[in-house]
Amino acid sequence: MFSPEGPSLRDLVVQALSSVEHGYDLLAPRFDHTPFRTPDSILDATADALRPLGPFGEGLDVCCGTGAGLRVLEAVCRGRSTGVDSSAGMLAEAGRAYPGAEWVRADARALPFAGAFDLAVSFGALGHFLPAERPALFAGVYRALRPGGVLALPVGAPPPISSPWYWVLAGFDAVMRVRNALWRPPFVMYYRTSPLTALRTELAAAGFTVTTEPLEPLGWREDGSPRCRLVLARRP
Ligand SMILES: C[S@@+](CC[C@H](N)C(=O)[O-])C[C@H]1O[C@@H](n2cnc3c(N)ncnc32)[C@H](O)[C@@H]1O
């Protein structure tokens, strides 16, 4: 699938029938050859948007996977970079790509940091958290940041109902709901459970001051709205 170095269809099915942690352990060696790894265009647009707010000190990549977000942290942070993820396999790949960074294995719903970072980023991972789990995730990031610290999250605009992507994502979520009703352990990954309005409300409830800005290099939709916004949640 995706490319000769990428996972086979069988690999993806085995991953989808595993737990999130074990599934990513299995996928890790081939993850960078899948579309699930955040593309450099999104990383670079995020770094461009953060640069005027920086430079930052210490940076944290939440659900870092193989380390995609380090490209952003290294561009805008002067201090140490840390990645946190629950998959040992993904962290091993990240450690190979960025040996100078720190890699921590932990569940993002119980982050083990307090007042340690000036910037936190997270890419491509919100769908792994049920809405009921996000307050613990955001409270942990809030705790991990120093006062004045910022959490940056790129959030894509949902495709309109007339777009084939609307139906692809809705179909994926429906298949995952059936899978999770019938099979244990669950594999939580839903594309349509993190709308911008809910995120803003939940981040504000966690204590953040929330703003958004368009990621202009990623372009605009036909209705004039941005394809992707950067959510900036600042710990006062
Ligand atoms: C789609 S990958 C994204 C990886 C990377 N951020 C990127 O953009 O390429 C999602 C990552 O979230 C991690 N993850 C999922 N649930 C997690 C949790 N509860 N705690 C920590 N990491 C988690 C997975 O192990 C995986 O590495």
The ligand as a Tripos MOL2 file, in Angstrom:
@<TRIPOS>MOLECULE
LIG
   27    29     1     0     0
SMALL
NO_CHARGES

@<TRIPOS>ATOM
      1 C1         -1.0120    9.0950   13.3370 C.3       1 LIG1
      2 S1          0.3480    8.9680   14.4430 S.3       1 LIG1
      3 C2          1.0190   10.6130   14.3250 C.3       1 LIG1
      4 C3          2.4880   10.6260   14.6160 C.3       1 LIG1
      5 C4          3.1820   11.9680   14.3950 C.3       1 LIG1
      6 N1          2.6970   12.9640   15.3370 N.3       1 LIG1
      7 C5          3.0010   12.4510   12.9930 C.2       1 LIG1
      8 O1          2.2940   13.4450   12.8000 O.co2     1 LIG1
      9 O2          3.5370   11.8690   12.0570 O.co2     1 LIG1
     10 C6         -0.4210    8.9840   16.0400 C.3       1 LIG1
     11 C7          0.5490    8.7500   17.1890 C.3       1 LIG1
     12 O3         -0.1730    8.9200   18.4170 O.3       1 LIG1
     13 C8          0.3030    7.9610   19.3420 C.3       1 LIG1
     14 N2         -0.7320    7.7790   20.3750 N.ar      1 LIG1
     15 C9         -2.0100    7.3650   20.1960 C.ar      1 LIG1
     16 N3         -2.6510    7.3450   21.3700 N.ar      1 LIG1
     17 C10        -1.7520    7.7490   22.3140 C.ar      1 LIG1
     18 C11        -1.8090    7.9460   23.7230 C.ar      1 LIG1
     19 N4         -2.9350    7.7170   24.4170 N.pl3     1 LIG1
     20 N5         -0.7090    8.3750   24.3660 N.ar      1 LIG1
     21 C12         0.4560    8.6100   23.6820 C.ar      1 LIG1
     22 N6          0.5710    8.4450   22.3480 N.ar      1 LIG1
     23 C13        -0.5330    8.0250   21.6780 C.ar      1 LIG1
     24 C14         0.5460    6.7150   18.5100 C.3       1 LIG1
     25 O4          1.4090    5.7950   19.1580 O.3       1 LIG1
     26 C15         1.1450    7.3340   17.2440 C.3       1 LIG1
     27 O5          2.5440    7.3990   17.3240 O.3       1 LIG1
@<TRIPOS>BOND
     1     1     2 1
     2     2     3 1
     3     2    10 1
     4     3     4 1
     5     4     5 1
     6     5     6 1
     7     5     7 1
     8     7     8 2
     9     7     9 1
    10    10    11 1
    11    11    12 1
    12    11    26 1
    13    12    13 1
    14    13    14 1
    15    13    24 1
    16    14    15 ar
    17    14    23 ar
    18    15    16 ar
    19    16    17 ar
    20    17    18 ar
    21    17    23 ar
    22    18    19 1
    23    18    20 ar
    24    20    21 ar
    25    21    22 ar
    26    22    23 ar
    27    24    25 1
    28    24    26 1
    29    26    27 1
@<TRIPOS>SUBSTRUCTURE
     1 LIG1         1 GROUP 0 **** ****
